[in-house]
């Protein structure tokens, strides 16, 4: 029993490390697709649009990671690799969807989301933030279903 707890604890740490790396990649994607330092916009300027976009991206990545882990039937190494691959694919698909929305909408979508193009009402956030957030969550559900 103790060996099983130690083994499962090690697996949890390994999956946790992969999950943190994928969440960091999700953060980086939002940082690259929106103008200005994301950390400053959220924690100093209290930009609600930037916070919503980041929260949806991270929640979506979390859904993909969770599904990949729970459906992994192979050994630990194979499970870690498949989790990383599905996580990266999910982030790539979310990023492609973002750029597709950018092509279909006026102005630069990233600038609109953080209020640099006048898309946000005073003290609020641009309505486009909701579209991008729901798109990320929908894509994460699609990828999770494909994994399952």
Long-range contacts (C-beta under 8 A, 24 or more apart in sequence): 10-76, 11-76, 11-79, 14-76, 14-80, 15-65, 15-69, 15-79, 15-80, 15-83, 18-65, 18-80, 18-83, 18-84, 18-87, 19-62, 19-65, 19-83, 19-87, 21-84, 22-61, 22-64, 22-65, 22-83, 22-84, 22-87, 22-88, 22-91, 23-58, 23-61, 23-62, 25-61, 25-87, 25-88, 25-91, 26-57, 26-58, 26-60, 26-61, 26-91, 27-54, 27-57, 27-58, 29-57, 29-91, 29-94, 29-95, 30-54, 30-57, 33-95, 33-98, 33-99, 33-109, 33-110, 34-110, 34-111, 34-113, 34-114, 35-108, 35-110, 35-111, 35-114, 35-116, 36-114, 36-116, 41-114, 47-114, 47-115, 47-125, 48-124, 48-125, 48-129, 49-113, 49-114, 49-115, 49-120, 49-125, 49-126, 49-129, 50-113, 50-114, 52-125, 52-129, 52-130, 52-133, 53-113, 53-129, 53-132, 53-133, 53-136, 55-133, 56-132, 56-133, 56-134, 56-136, 56-137, 57-94, 57-136, 59-136, 59-137, 59-140, 60-90, 60-94, 60-136, 60-137, 60-139, 60-140, 61-87, 61-90, 61-91, 61-140, 63-137, 63-140, 63-141, 63-144, 64-90, 64-140, 64-143, 64-144, 64-147, 66-144, 67-143, 67-144, 67-147, 67-148, 68-147, 71-147, 71-148, 86-143, 86-147, 89-143, 90-139, 90-140, 90-143, 93-139, 93-142, 93-143, 94-135, 94-136, 94-139, 94-140, 97-135, 97-136, 97-139, 98-132, 98-135, 101-131, 101-132, 101-135
